[in-house]
Amino acid sequence: MTKTWWKESVVYQIYPRSFKDSDNDGLGDIPGVIEKLDYIQSLGIDVIWLCPVYKSPNDDNGYDIADYRNIMDEFGTMDDFDRLLEGIHARGMKLVMDLVVNHSSDEHKWFEASRKSKDNPYRDYYIWKPGVNGGPPNDWQGFFGGSTWEYDEQTEEYYLHMFTVKQPDLNWENPKVRKEVQEIVRYWFEKGVDGFRMDVISLISKRPEYAKLIGERFDEVVTNQFANGPRVHEFLQELNKEVLSQYDIMTVGEGPGITLEHGLDYVGEDRNELNMVFHFDHMFMNMGDGGRFDPLPIDFQEFKDVFTRWDEKLKGKGWGSIFLGNHDFPRMVSRFATDGPYREKASKLLSTLLMTLRGTPYIYQGDEIGMTNIAFEDPNDYKDVETLNFFKALEADGKDPKDHLGKVYEIGRDNARTPMQWSDGKNAGFTEGQPWIKVNPNHTDINVEDQERNTESILNFYRKMIQFRKDNPTLVYGDYESIQNEHPQIYAYRRWDEVNEFLVVLNFSDQEVDFDPIITGLELLAYNYTDATEDLLMRPWEAKVFRVND
Ligand code: TEU
């Protein structure tokens, strides 16, 4: 397996809207990120992934781009961006941007031209179809609910939008669109950007039949009908050949619908497509029959198996990404562990998991201090378009969103979008103004300032674990094997190469567990209880990493 910088990197994801507000308009911004670069560097971060900062009407918080070469006014100017990039590079870090090119905003000039007339030169930049029997071209339902087709009176046709009506899908069949994307990517590389996270890149090639929906379960429809279309690999190989391959950069494709079976087609080292993907096997594993807002309990066995299966699949052939949350999902500690009395131990345990699996770890802002989910009592406090559409659908059904808030508490995207908790002061130190979304009241207990002072804090534990990973390349490249895989509370695994062998033992429960790994010569190196000993009587949410010495 070839060794490269992006395999050895630890990535920190910034959702700029909620990170740090420098001008007190209530929205985070680029100068706010600049203020915090020393903090990010102090964690041991190598790469920052910045969610979209381009011009946008913000129907989906920047995932609807109106101009790919300019910065959103609310976030600052291109000068601010240049200073950010300089500041990142000056600290020996790298910057990965978000590339959102499955769709643009309906306020992009291409779309404004496209919708004008059927013979407009930009018509084919998007996907237009005539209606069928007075209705939309087919019965597809989008990611945020409702038809994927919007009727446009000007030309009496429908356009495709897999997300909101303000996010029309680009037509990748059109070579001019692909050329535009190449030029956008080149523009940012020429500026010195170090890579891209590619939004829903698995969706760019549509199945030309636009056939009737093949099933009811949304995740199955995504995998088999919306994602992994017939030309996706051709398009990615072309982008790679024309632009990506000419720079020393990293790419990670966001891949709803990319299952184990497709993974290597995207990231196989012989494929010349992407370096990594974010698959969603663990993120969507608890989706019930009713879809996103019908969550089931987390199945711990399946959780472990997802990591094991992907490691097995990619080993020696491609590279993985390790993440437990981002701006689209609940807080990882609330979701996969516990935000009750053991929250602190549990956060450290998840950090241990992130830093000891094979694949590049991604930390989402705030997880390094153990930020938790939010539960707003008033539906009007929610801001995410996906949640708002869920409310609208309920209302259309004669239901009161208030009676269904439990689902939003469990799975809604705003859980991860409350402002970063810098201090116990006003608005958690995020802004002096009125924050665009309410701050989590628990910032009085959970905040950076407090954890900076405490040597045993979650924050300082992250610093240690990141350093631990860097000191031990075995944890990056070494082999992986799950131990006593069926254990109901413990996730244990070995990582080894010619130089070293490690055993990681994680107790995912509120109970004490007497674990016997049947391995001897264990030397305790990292742990989340200060008074930990070498035994394997694992206390609640206890995490231990041993070196195996014989
Ligand atoms: O997310 C794509 C995606 O798969 C999500 O829409 C996911 O299905 C959903 O959040 C689950 O509830 C990307 C971005 O990360 C997301 O923020 C955008 O809204 C979306 O694409 C559209 O650009």
Boltz pocket constraint, residues with backbone or C-beta under 6 A from the ligand:
constraints:
  - pocket:
      binder: B
      contacts: [[A, 60], [A, 63], [A, 64], [A, 100], [A, 143], [A, 163], [A, 199], [A, 200], [A, 254], [A, 256], [A, 292], [A, 327], [A, 328], [A, 386], [A, 411], [A, 413]]
      max_distance: 6.0
